[in-house]
Amino acid sequence: MVYLFLADGFEEIEGLTVVDMLRRAEIEITTVSITGKESVNGAHNIEVKADGLFEEYDYETADMLVLPGGMPGTRNLAAHEGLVNLLKEFRQEDKALAAICAAPSILGEQGLLKGKSVTCFPGFEDKLLEANPTGHKAVTDGNIITGKGMGTAIDFSLEIIQFLKDKETAEKIGKAIQYL
């Protein structure tokens, strides 16, 4: 089970590509609004209906938490105390986290990327405290997956699929969408 968190101002392609690709791979993924309402407005005024609200879920059995980037979506995610506490709890329990674009800065500012090779949208590297920014399209280091930005959303999604399933499934999905 994967939970992807949506805040007003999220980058639509980064969030919805992950949802689409994981569902193609038959990985259960739920979109979660942190806004207190199911309707969330993306950075480009695309309204998305989340599967549910933050308060409605028990994240104990989750396999991964995913953060799309975008502005001001990343700032809105970072300002949600419940989500930040959940991210810290997942890291303490050595559970999987994934973030793309500006969103790795949330993990970095909380000290959750220490010693990890990561990537992010250019200009956010200074927020990846004690991490090793690579500049690559998508990076998996242990159970932390990061993506560079909107143009790498497919690479990021395939990294998540490979992590949660296997390389063969990721390649199959990549070929099916004419990416590989």
Beta strands, then each sheet from edge to edge (+ up, - down):
strand 1: 2-6
strand 2: 29-33
strand 3: 39-41
strand 4: 47-49
strand 5: 52-53
strand 6: 64-67
strand 7: 96-100
strand 8: 117-118
strand 9: 132-133
strand 10: 138-141
strand 11: 144-147
sheet 1: 5+ 2+ 1+ 6+ 7+ 11+ 10-
sheet 2: 3+ 4-
sheet 3: 8+ 9+
end
